[in-house]
Structure formats: structure tokens, C-alpha cells
């Protein structure tokens, strides 16, 4: 699908303000989603990790009853955290595809198109959510088989989808920022490995904020993953409660996405220099 500006037919204006911007953004997203459809192996390999966490780590600590979880089982408590972890681990390495495409000359073709730079970044963020939504379905299936007390109301599911998509967009866009800075596949993989575990463990994914030392609790409050997990735990689990407030969770996620989006848009052209 071409990113070039298309003149309105017969002198008609765009059907709504920003229609051309949306069309260009979706064209970028579509090109990335097609790659996932043609080669879904990565998606299946990403599904192994949540199985291990839920079947082994979750089951063992559920029996141990060593972590206070506010009236729900530990398996119920950890399931939203493992979903968020799955989204994080899939999205944080998304930027390596940008480096590959630069080496193949694809990025240069996008950059010489008249499309605004923000459409190139936003389109990639949207495409990353396709992977995350597939992972969400898989985690739901595993959690249901393990008798996790899931909510299936339409509003709860819609909220979970929104939280998953926002988290994926944040971390995949952050990954693009890293790719623009390091510009090397080897360096990117090393930095990606370094970033994932601190982001995961400095959140409320596998233990509540009340168990954290003060300094770690302060770090977790600026970690977008904490707000994603908090929203998922409230919306996904029967009896789950929010530590921050569901409105605050989504506000912080939107603010984080706005920040990484602005930075990535500014840095995107530097990937080819």
C-alpha cells in the first residue's frame, strides 16, 4: 500500500479531518502485520514463556502461600502480571526489525515518502499490538485451564484489550528509540536483555507494592509496566483490586505513550545516518 498522498477524487475533500494521516499510518501497520502472518514462528516461541511462569512459578508459589495477595490466590494474582510480561518481552525487541529494514534499504524508502514521520512510528506501534493480542488470547486460555478466576464481561474484556494494546505500543515504541540510538543488531540485543528483567522485577507483576523496599516502590511508580499490570489485575481477575485507580492507570499509560511517541518521531530519521 502506497504511503504517497492521494489527491481527492473529483475535487472532493477528505471524508474526515486526518483521513490521509490515518490511511498512511494503517499502511505502515499493515506491512508489518503481513510479515507476522507470513512468519508466525516468533509468535509461537513467545508463548512458551508464559506457560512456564504460570505452570511452574505460579503453581509453586500458589501452594507456598508465602506472598500476601489481598484475598485472591497467588495464581490469580500473577496471571495479569504474566500477561503484561508477555507483552513486554515481545515488544521490547521489536526495534530490531527497524535495524534489519534499514540494512535492507526499506526504511530509507519510507523516509523519502511524503508521509509524516509520526505515521511511521505510530504505524509500527499499532502493528506491535497484533502480536500482543494473540499473546493475550493464549494467556487467557492457559489461565482458564488452570482455573484462574477470570472476568469475561464485555467491558472488562474491552479494558484488558485497551491495556494490552497501550502497553505494547509503549514498549515497542521505546524499543524503536533504543534502535535509533544504538543502530547495531548486536548492541540492541544486549541492551534489550538488560532492560527487560529490571522493568519486569521493578513492577508489581509478581509481588505487591507493599512488599517492596521504599526505593523499589518509588521506581515502580515511574515504570509503565506497573500501571499496565494494575489495570489488568483490576479488569481481568474476579476480586482483583487496583492500587492506583483504574483511571489513573490509563492516564499514566497514555502519558507514557505520548512521551515515547514524541521522542521516537524525533529520532526516527537518525536510524539511517
N, C-alpha and C positions, 0 to 999 in steps of 0.2 A: 504494500500500500504506500503510495507516494506521500511524502511529507510536504510537498510543494503546495503553495497557496493556490486554491482553486477559485477561479472567478465565478461569481454568482451567475446562474443561468438566466438568460433573458432579462438581465438587469435587476433580478430580484435580490433583496438583501439576504443576509444570513438569517436562518429561521429563528435564532435567538442570539443574544449577545454572547460572544465567546464560543460559538459553534465551531468555528475553524480551529480554535485552540484545542477544544475537546477532541476534534477529529484527529489532529496531529498527535495528541497525547495517546489516544487509543491506538493509533497506527504503530507507535513505538511499543506499546504494551503487547499488541497482537504479535509483533515479530518475535518478541521474547517468549510468549506463551506457545507459539508454534514450535520453538526449539524444545520446550518441555514435552509437548505431545509426541514429537518425533524421537525423543530420547528420554524416557521416563525412569531410567535405571537409577539416577541420582535420587529421585523421589522415593523409590523403594528402599534404598540403602539408608536414607534418613529416618525411615520408620523403625529401624532396628533399635535405636537408642531409647525411645520412649517405652518400648516393650520391656527392655532390660530394667529401666528405672521403676516402672510400675510393678512388674512381676517379681523382681528381686528386692530392690531397695525398699519400695513401698510396702511389700508384704512383710518383710522382716521387721521394719520399724512399726508397722501396724500391730504386730504381735508384742513387740517390746513395750509399747505404751509409755515410752520414755519422754515424748515431746508433747506438751500441752497444746491441744488444738481447738479449744473452745467448744467442746460438746459434739464435735464430729470426729469420725475415725481418722487416723493418720492417712489412710489410703484416699479417703475423700479429700482431705486437706491438701495432699500432694498432687492430685490429678490435675488441677488447674496450673500448678507450677510446672509440671512436666509438659503440658501443652505449650505454655509460654517458653519453656526451654527449647522445645522442638522448633518453635517459630524462630527463636533467637539463633540457634545453631544453623538453621537453614538459611537465614537471611544474612548473617554476618559474613559469609563467604561469597555473597552474591557479587561483590565488586570484582572478583577475579575474572568474571566474564567480560567486564569492561576492558581489562588489560588484554585479554585474548582478542577482542574485537578491534582494539587499537592496533595490535600487531598484524591483523588481517586487513586493515585499512577500512573497516566498516565504520568506525567512529568518525573518521575524517569525512566520510560521505554524509553522515548525519549533520556534522558541524557546518558544512557548506550549504546546507539546505536553509530556506528562509524561516524554518520553524524556530520559535523562541527556545533558548537553552533550557528554560524551566520545563518545557514539554518533554525534553529528552530525559530529564531526571524524574519527573512525575510519572511518565510512562513506564519507566523501569520499576518505580515503586509499586505501581499498580500491578505489573506483571508478577512481582515477587509474591503478591497476595494469593495468586493461584496455587503456588506450592503450599503456602501456609494453610489454605482452606482444605486442601487434600490431607495434610497432616492432621488438621482438626478433626476431620471425619474419622480418620484412623484411630486417633486417641480416644474419641468418643466410643468407638466400637470396643476397644480394649478395656476402657473403663467400665462400660456396661457389662462386659463378660466377667469382670472382677467384682460386680455388684456395687460399684460406686453409685451413691445416691445422686443421680443427675437430674437436673431440671430440663424439661422438654417443652415448656411453654413457648409460644411464638415470640413473645417479647424477650424472654431470656435468651433464646437461640439467636435472635437478631442482635442482641447486645454482645453475645460471645463472638459472633461473626465480625462485628464492628471492632471489638477489642483485638481480635486476631489480626485483622487487616491493618489496623493502626500500628500495632507492634511490628508487624512485618515491614510496613512502609518505613518506619523509623529506623530499624536496624539495617535494612537493605540500603537505604539512603546513606546512613552512616558508613556502611561498607564502601559505597561509591566514593565518599570523601577520603577514606583511607587509601583506596586505589589511586585516586588522583594525586595523593601526596607521595606514595612510595613508588608507583609506576613500574613495579617489578613483581612478577608472579611469586618468586621465592621470598622476597621480603613480605609480600602481602600474606602469604600462608603463615609465616612466622608470627606476624603481628595479629592475625586472626586467631591463632591458637592462644596467644597471650591474652586477648581481650575477652574471649568467651567465658572462661571459668570465673574471672573476677566479677563480670557482670551478673553471672548466674548466682554465685555464692553471696554477693553483696546485694541480695534481694530477699524477699520473703517467700521465695518459691518452695523451699523445703523445710523452713522453720519460721515461726512467727517473729515479728519485730521485737516482742517482749524478751526474747532470749538473747538478743544481740547486745554486745557492749555498746556503750554510748557512741563511740567513734564510728562503728559499723552501721549503727542505726542512722547516723547523720548521712553517711554515704548512700545508704539505701534510699533515702528520701530524695536524692537527686538522680537516682537510677530509674530510667523509664520502665525497666522491666518490673520494678516493684509495683508500679501503678497498673501495669497490664495484668499482673498476677492478682492484684487486689480486686480489679474489676471482674476477672474471670472467676475468681473464687465466689464472689457475690452472686454472679449471674448463672454460673454453671452448676453449683452444688446446692442441694437442699439443706438448709440450715447454715449455709455459708454467710459470713458477715464481712463487712468492709471496715478496714482500719482507717481509711482516709475519707470515705464517702464516694459513692459511685460517680456523682457529678464531678467531684474533684479529680478522680482518676482519669476521666475522659478529657477534662480540661488540661491536665498535665501532659497527657499523651498528644493532644493536638498542639500544645505549645512546643513540645519536643520535636514533633514533625515539622512545624513551621521553621524552627531553628536549623535543623539539619537540611531541610529543603533549600533554605536561603544560602547556606554555606556550600552545599553541593552544586547548586546552579552557578555560583560564582567560580568554583574550582573546576567545573567540568571541562572547559576548553583546555585547561593546562595538562590534561592527560596526554595530549599529542605533542607537547613541547618538551 
